[in-house]
Amino acid sequence: MKIACIGGGPGGLYFSILMKKAFPAAEIAIHERQARGETFGWGVVFSDETMAGFREDDPQVVDAITDAFAYWRDIDTYRGGIGADEVDHVRSTGHGFCGMSRIKLLGILEDRAVELGVEIHHGSDITDPADLGDVDLILASDGINSATRERHAEHFRPYPDPRPNHFCWLGTDRPLEAFTFVFKENEHGLFCVHAYPYQPGTSTWIVECQPETFEKAGLGDMTEDETVAYMQRLFERDLQVDGHQYQVLGNKSIWRQFPTIRNERASELGLRRDVVVEEPHHGLGDPSSADNPYGYGVGCPDDWVDTQLPPRQYGPHFRRHLMVSPAEAADLTLLTPDGERCRFKMEVCKMEEDGRSRTVIGRLEREFL
């Protein structure tokens, strides 16, 4: 089986690692438009629960991440600012988070993928899946602004739902010892900082605000340097420690909105036998999510069922999303990674409707044949 991944971000890399472990004979190639070590943003954060899931999937990746991360157990919340004359501060403890740089995470995942035999082509900007040649499966992991999804929009029928708040993924050289939230107002409105440590000398410093504040401050018209200068003035006292003034830092730090992207259907595209599976709207390492599930899912119309099937197995459970019709699910026989044939009986666990589509999620019991 030949598999091509469009996009070498965390989603495409991690998919390739798990697929190669499940099917070592599969030929997997990742096409990434950026050079190795070239990316945006600062640190990413994972919870203890997420790391436990990673360890079940691939202990080698977790060992490499553990050697590189910063770890903390507390959440600090400040109203009025860290440097306010009267500090309003609450600390919650007993959680468990780790942070690391996005560049380092990509490097760890890429090294592991290559070790397993995945080919990675940097500087390969694929905008049309047809350019990939003779492959059996294409994974479109080219980000939230997926060119693949846009090119085949008539098949996927995506309907994005942008959230109203705006955020900017900044950094700072101020040391932090916990997940830190800062709520602070100025003449333009209320700002909220989501900040956390991830390596010595650098912390993530995400600033979020409501649309009214965004407009009053004129943030949409600012350059990156102007945004950094504005935030430096706003959080000047919060960035002071023992008389030392720390700085806000930028790295392709543009203002964005959190979108939810759903698709009305998953579709065979008729390009050969290719099926394009879309990356979820919250990608691996999303800066706002401490407990990202890192799964693959897609909205589907009424006559489809979303089941959990191989290729990978641990204990009595299978975990992979596959789109099948109810008739197919009633009599579905598959091969497990170790070659055993099995049939599945599905029990509907949950049904979600949003007015445009319905997703049915089933629990499967396996019967070996």
C-alpha positions in Angstrom: 0.0 0.0 0.0 1.3 3.4 -1.0 0.3 6.4 1.2 1.1 10.1 0.6 0.6 12.8 3.3 0.2 16.4 2.1 1.7 18.4 5.0 4.4 17.4 7.5 3.0 19.1 10.6 2.4 17.1 13.8 -0.8 15.6 12.5 0.8 14.1 9.3 3.9 13.0 11.1 2.1 11.3 14.0 -0.4 9.6 11.5 2.6 8.3 9.6 4.3 6.9 12.7 1.2 5.0 13.8 0.4 3.8 10.3 4.0 2.5 9.8 3.9 0.7 13.1 0.6 -1.0 12.2 1.6 -1.8 8.6 5.4 -1.9 8.4 5.2 -2.9 4.7 3.3 0.3 3.7 5.2 2.8 1.7 4.5 6.3 3.3 5.8 9.6 1.9 5.2 13.0 3.5 5.3 16.1 1.4 6.1 19.3 3.4 6.4 22.7 1.8 8.7 24.2 4.5 12.3 23.4 5.1 13.2 21.3 8.2 13.3 23.4 11.3 11.2 26.2 9.7 7.9 26.8 11.4 5.8 29.4 13.3 4.8 29.9 16.9 6.4 29.1 20.2 5.8 26.3 22.7 3.0 23.8 22.7 1.6 22.1 25.8 0.3 18.6 26.7 -1.6 17.4 29.7 -0.6 14.3 31.7 -3.7 12.5 30.2 -2.5 13.3 26.6 1.0 12.0 27.4 -0.4 8.8 28.8 -2.2 8.3 25.4 1.0 9.0 23.6 2.8 6.4 25.6 0.3 3.7 24.7 0.8 4.7 21.0 4.5 5.0 20.8 6.8 5.0 24.0 9.8 6.1 22.0 8.2 9.4 21.1 7.2 10.0 24.7 10.8 9.3 25.9 12.1 11.8 23.5 9.5 14.4 24.5 10.2 13.8 28.2 13.9 14.6 27.7 13.0 17.9 26.2 9.9 19.3 28.0 9.3 21.6 30.9 6.9 20.3 33.5 4.6 21.9 36.1 1.5 21.1 38.1 0.0 24.5 38.9 -2.4 27.0 37.2 -2.0 30.7 38.2 -4.8 33.2 37.5 -4.3 36.9 37.9 -7.1 39.5 37.7 -5.7 43.0 36.9 -2.2 41.8 36.0 0.7 40.1 37.7 2.3 43.5 38.4 -0.8 45.2 39.8 -0.5 47.3 43.0 -2.9 44.9 44.7 -2.5 41.5 43.1 -5.7 39.4 42.8 -4.2 35.9 42.4 -5.6 32.3 42.7 -3.4 29.2 42.3 -4.9 25.8 41.5 -2.6 22.8 41.9 -2.4 19.0 41.3 -2.9 19.1 37.5 0.2 18.1 35.4 1.3 19.7 32.2 4.4 19.7 30.0 5.5 22.2 27.4 8.1 22.2 24.6 8.9 24.2 21.5 6.9 23.4 18.4 10.2 23.1 16.4 11.6 20.5 18.8 8.3 18.6 18.7 8.4 18.5 14.9 12.0 17.3 15.0 11.2 14.5 17.4 8.3 13.3 15.4 10.2 13.5 12.1 13.2 11.6 13.5 10.9 8.8 14.7 9.0 8.7 11.4 12.3 8.4 9.4 13.5 5.7 11.8 10.4 3.7 11.0 11.0 4.1 7.2 8.8 7.0 6.3 10.1 9.2 3.5 9.9 13.0 4.1 10.3 15.4 1.3 10.8 19.0 2.4 10.3 21.9 -0.1 7.5 19.8 -1.7 4.4 22.0 -2.0 1.5 19.8 -3.2 -1.6 21.8 -4.1 -3.3 19.2 -6.3 -3.5 15.5 -5.0 -3.3 14.4 -8.6 0.3 15.4 -8.7 1.2 12.7 -6.2 1.1 9.9 -8.9 0.1 6.3 -8.2 -0.8 6.1 -4.5 -3.6 4.2 -2.7 -4.4 6.7 0.1 -3.9 10.4 0.5 -3.9 12.1 3.9 -4.6 15.8 3.6 -2.8 17.1 6.7 -2.0 20.5 5.2 -3.4 22.6 8.0 -6.5 24.6 8.9 -6.3 26.5 5.5 -6.0 23.2 3.6 -5.5 23.7 -0.1 -6.6 20.1 -0.6 -9.9 20.7 1.2 -10.4 24.0 -0.8 -9.7 22.3 -4.2 -12.2 19.6 -3.5 -14.7 21.7 -1.6 -17.6 20.4 -3.8 -16.9 16.9 -2.4 -16.2 17.7 1.3 -18.7 20.6 1.5 -16.9 22.3 4.4 -18.6 24.9 6.5 -16.2 26.8 8.8 -17.6 28.4 11.9 -15.1 31.0 13.2 -15.3 31.8 16.9 -15.6 35.6 17.6 -12.5 36.2 19.7 -9.1 37.0 18.3 -5.8 35.7 19.5 -2.1 36.2 18.8 0.5 33.5 19.5 3.4 35.5 21.0 6.4 34.5 23.1 8.3 36.1 26.0 11.7 35.7 27.6 10.1 36.0 31.0 10.4 32.8 33.1 7.2 31.2 34.3 6.6 28.4 36.7 3.0 27.5 36.0 0.2 27.7 33.5 -0.5 31.4 33.8 -3.7 33.3 32.9 -3.7 37.1 33.2 -6.9 39.3 32.8 -6.1 42.9 32.2 -8.0 46.0 30.9 -6.9 49.2 29.2 -8.8 52.0 27.4 -9.6 49.6 24.6 -11.1 46.7 26.6 -10.2 43.4 28.3 -7.3 41.2 27.3 -6.6 37.7 28.5 -3.1 36.1 28.4 -2.6 32.3 28.3 1.1 31.7 29.1 3.2 28.8 30.1 6.9 27.8 30.2 8.4 25.4 27.6 12.1 25.8 27.6 14.8 27.7 29.6 14.6 31.4 28.7 11.4 31.3 26.7 7.6 31.0 27.5 4.5 31.0 25.3 2.5 34.3 25.7 -0.9 34.0 23.9 -3.0 37.2 24.0 -6.8 36.9 23.4 -9.5 39.6 23.2 -13.1 40.1 22.2 -14.1 41.6 18.8 -15.0 45.0 20.3 -11.6 45.3 22.0 -9.8 44.1 18.8 -11.5 46.9 16.8 -11.0 49.7 19.3 -7.3 48.9 19.6 -6.9 48.8 15.8 -5.0 45.5 16.1 -6.2 44.3 12.7 -4.3 47.1 11.0 -1.1 46.6 12.9 2.1 44.9 11.6 3.7 42.2 13.7 6.2 44.6 15.1 3.4 47.1 16.1 1.5 44.3 17.8 4.6 43.3 19.8 5.1 46.9 20.8 1.5 47.3 21.9 1.6 44.2 24.0 4.9 45.3 25.5 3.3 48.5 26.7 0.2 46.8 27.9 2.0 44.1 29.9 5.1 46.0 30.9 4.7 45.6 34.6 3.6 42.0 34.2 6.9 41.3 32.5 9.1 42.7 35.3 10.8 40.4 37.7 13.1 41.6 40.4 13.7 44.9 38.6 14.5 43.2 35.2 12.3 44.1 32.3 11.5 41.1 30.1 10.2 41.3 26.5 7.3 40.2 24.3 8.6 38.3 21.3 7.1 37.6 17.8 7.5 34.8 15.4 5.0 35.1 12.5 2.6 36.2 15.2 -0.5 37.3 13.3 -4.0 37.7 14.7 -6.2 34.7 14.2 -9.7 33.4 15.2 -10.4 29.9 16.4 -12.5 28.2 13.8 -14.4 25.0 13.9 -14.3 23.3 10.5 -16.8 20.6 9.7 -17.5 18.8 6.4 -20.9 17.6 5.2 -19.4 14.4 3.9 -16.3 12.3 3.3 -16.0 11.4 -0.3 -14.2 9.3 -2.8 -12.7 11.8 -5.2 -12.5 9.6 -8.3 -8.8 10.5 -8.9 -8.0 6.7 -8.9 -8.9 4.9 -5.7 -7.9 7.9 -3.5 -9.8 8.8 -0.4 -8.8 12.0 1.3 -9.2 12.1 5.1 -9.1 15.5 6.5 -7.0 16.6 9.6 -9.2 17.8 12.5 -9.8 21.5 13.0 -7.7 21.5 16.2 -4.3 20.2 15.1 -1.7 18.6 17.2 0.0 21.1 19.4 -2.8 23.7 19.2 -1.6 26.6 21.4 -4.9 27.0 23.2 -5.6 23.4 24.1 -3.8 21.7 26.9 -5.6 18.4 26.4 -6.0 17.9 22.7 -7.4 14.5 21.7 -5.3 14.3 18.5 -7.9 12.2 16.8 -9.2 12.2 13.2 -12.9 12.9 12.7 -15.2 14.3 10.1 -18.9 15.4 9.9 -21.0 13.0 7.8 -24.5 13.0 6.3 -27.4 10.9 7.6 -26.7 7.7 5.7 -23.1 7.3 7.1 -21.9 5.8 10.4 -18.6 6.8 12.1 -17.1 3.6 13.5 -13.8 2.8 15.3 -11.7 0.2 13.5 -8.1 -0.8 12.9 -5.3 -0.5 11.8 -3.9 -0.4 15.3 -4.9 -2.5 18.2 -4.2 -2.6 21.9 -6.0 -4.7 24.5 -9.6 -5.4 23.4 -9.9 -2.0 21.6 -9.4 -0.8 18.1 -8.9 2.9 17.4 -9.2 4.4 13.9 -12.0 6.3 12.3 -13.5 4.8 9.1 -16.5 5.9 7.2 -18.9 3.1 6.3 -22.6 2.9 5.5 -25.0 1.1 7.9 -25.4 -1.8 5.5 -21.6 -2.3 5.4 -21.3 -2.0 9.2 -23.9 -4.8 9.6 -21.6 -7.4 7.9 -18.1 -6.0 8.0 -15.1 -8.4 8.1 -11.6 -7.0 8.5 -8.0 -8.2 8.9 -6.3 -7.2 12.1 -2.6 -6.0 11.9 -1.5 -9.5 12.8 -3.5 -11.1 10.1 -6.6 -12.4 12.0 -10.0 -12.1 10.4 -12.7 -10.7 12.6 -16.3 -9.4 12.3 -17.7 -6.5 14.3 -21.1 -6.0 16.0 -21.9 -2.3 16.4 -23.9 -0.7 19.2 -24.8 3.0 18.7 -23.5 5.0 21.7 -24.1 8.6 20.8 -25.7 10.6 18.0 -24.8 14.3 17.4 -26.8 16.7 15.2 -26.1 20.3 14.4 -28.9 21.0 11.9 -26.9 20.2 8.8 -25.5 16.7 9.5 -25.7 13.8 11.9 -22.8 11.8 13.3 -23.4 8.4 14.7 -20.7 7.0 16.9 -20.7 3.2 17.5 -19.0 0.9 20.0 -17.7 -2.3 18.3 -17.4 -5.8 19.7 -15.1 -8.1 17.7 -15.7 -11.8 17.0 -12.7 -13.7 15.6 -13.5 -16.0 12.7 
